[in-house]
């Protein structure tokens, strides 16, 4: 299965990048919530 269709690989790479940015956004939101609770 190493012979991926290039389009499928491109989609997977895009999904991976989106997942990473979603994780980053969630982390930023959590940090903001914690700061506002302290304030």
mmCIF file of the C-alpha atoms, coordinates in Angstrom:
data_MODEL
# 
_entry.id   MODEL 
# 
loop_
_atom_site.group_PDB 
_atom_site.id 
_atom_site.type_symbol 
_atom_site.label_atom_id 
_atom_site.label_alt_id 
_atom_site.label_comp_id 
_atom_site.label_asym_id 
_atom_site.label_entity_id 
_atom_site.label_seq_id 
_atom_site.pdbx_PDB_ins_code 
_atom_site.Cartn_x 
_atom_site.Cartn_y 
_atom_site.Cartn_z 
_atom_site.occupancy 
_atom_site.B_iso_or_equiv 
_atom_site.pdbx_formal_charge 
_atom_site.auth_seq_id 
_atom_site.auth_comp_id 
_atom_site.auth_asym_id 
_atom_site.auth_atom_id 
_atom_site.pdbx_PDB_model_num 
ATOM 1  C CA . UNK A 1 1  ? 0.000   0.000  0.000  1.00 0.00 ? 1  UNK A CA 1 
ATOM 2  C CA . UNK A 1 2  ? 3.119   2.178  -0.200 1.00 0.00 ? 2  UNK A CA 1 
ATOM 3  C CA . UNK A 1 3  ? 2.157   3.151  -3.763 1.00 0.00 ? 3  UNK A CA 1 
ATOM 4  C CA . UNK A 1 4  ? -0.273  5.879  -2.734 1.00 0.00 ? 4  UNK A CA 1 
ATOM 5  C CA . UNK A 1 5  ? -2.313  7.785  -5.233 1.00 0.00 ? 5  UNK A CA 1 
ATOM 6  C CA . UNK A 1 6  ? -0.701  11.277 -5.091 1.00 0.00 ? 6  UNK A CA 1 
ATOM 7  C CA . UNK A 1 7  ? -4.108  12.916 -4.662 1.00 0.00 ? 7  UNK A CA 1 
ATOM 8  C CA . UNK A 1 8  ? -4.904  10.761 -1.635 1.00 0.00 ? 8  UNK A CA 1 
ATOM 9  C CA . UNK A 1 9  ? -1.520  11.574 -0.113 1.00 0.00 ? 9  UNK A CA 1 
ATOM 10 C CA . UNK A 1 10 ? -2.121  15.281 -0.689 1.00 0.00 ? 10 UNK A CA 1 
ATOM 11 C CA . UNK A 1 11 ? -5.514  15.059 1.028  1.00 0.00 ? 11 UNK A CA 1 
ATOM 12 C CA . UNK A 1 12 ? -4.015  13.213 3.992  1.00 0.00 ? 12 UNK A CA 1 
ATOM 13 C CA . UNK A 1 13 ? -1.277  15.833 4.332  1.00 0.00 ? 13 UNK A CA 1 
ATOM 14 C CA . UNK A 1 14 ? -3.908  18.592 4.266  1.00 0.00 ? 14 UNK A CA 1 
ATOM 15 C CA . UNK A 1 15 ? -6.015  16.845 6.897  1.00 0.00 ? 15 UNK A CA 1 
ATOM 16 C CA . UNK A 1 16 ? -2.947  16.386 9.083  1.00 0.00 ? 16 UNK A CA 1 
ATOM 17 C CA . UNK A 1 17 ? -2.070  20.092 8.784  1.00 0.00 ? 17 UNK A CA 1 
ATOM 18 C CA . UNK A 1 18 ? -5.666  21.075 9.637  1.00 0.00 ? 18 UNK A CA 1 
ATOM 19 C CA . UNK A 1 19 ? -5.672  18.788 12.659 1.00 0.00 ? 19 UNK A CA 1 
ATOM 20 C CA . UNK A 1 20 ? -2.442  20.352 13.910 1.00 0.00 ? 20 UNK A CA 1 
ATOM 21 C CA . UNK A 1 21 ? -3.827  23.879 13.563 1.00 0.00 ? 21 UNK A CA 1 
ATOM 22 C CA . UNK A 1 22 ? -7.068  22.857 15.320 1.00 0.00 ? 22 UNK A CA 1 
ATOM 23 C CA . UNK A 1 23 ? -4.994  21.447 18.191 1.00 0.00 ? 23 UNK A CA 1 
ATOM 24 C CA . UNK A 1 24 ? -3.076  24.737 18.355 1.00 0.00 ? 24 UNK A CA 1 
ATOM 25 C CA . UNK A 1 25 ? -6.286  26.800 18.403 1.00 0.00 ? 25 UNK A CA 1 
ATOM 26 C CA . UNK A 1 26 ? -7.730  24.640 21.192 1.00 0.00 ? 26 UNK A CA 1 
ATOM 27 C CA . UNK A 1 27 ? -4.537  25.038 23.224 1.00 0.00 ? 27 UNK A CA 1 
ATOM 28 C CA . UNK A 1 28 ? -4.640  28.824 22.734 1.00 0.00 ? 28 UNK A CA 1 
ATOM 29 C CA . UNK A 1 29 ? -8.295  28.974 23.812 1.00 0.00 ? 29 UNK A CA 1 
ATOM 30 C CA . UNK A 1 30 ? -7.592  26.895 26.917 1.00 0.00 ? 30 UNK A CA 1 
ATOM 31 C CA . UNK A 1 31 ? -4.697  29.171 27.830 1.00 0.00 ? 31 UNK A CA 1 
ATOM 32 C CA . UNK A 1 32 ? -6.926  32.246 27.433 1.00 0.00 ? 32 UNK A CA 1 
ATOM 33 C CA . UNK A 1 33 ? -9.642  30.679 29.595 1.00 0.00 ? 33 UNK A CA 1 
ATOM 34 C CA . UNK A 1 34 ? -7.136  29.889 32.333 1.00 0.00 ? 34 UNK A CA 1 
ATOM 35 C CA . UNK A 1 35 ? -5.786  33.451 32.237 1.00 0.00 ? 35 UNK A CA 1 
ATOM 36 C CA . UNK A 1 36 ? -9.280  34.934 32.474 1.00 0.00 ? 36 UNK A CA 1 
ATOM 37 C CA . UNK A 1 37 ? -10.141 32.687 35.442 1.00 0.00 ? 37 UNK A CA 1 
ATOM 38 C CA . UNK A 1 38 ? -7.039  33.920 37.278 1.00 0.00 ? 38 UNK A CA 1 
ATOM 39 C CA . UNK A 1 39 ? -7.744  37.579 36.456 1.00 0.00 ? 39 UNK A CA 1 
# 
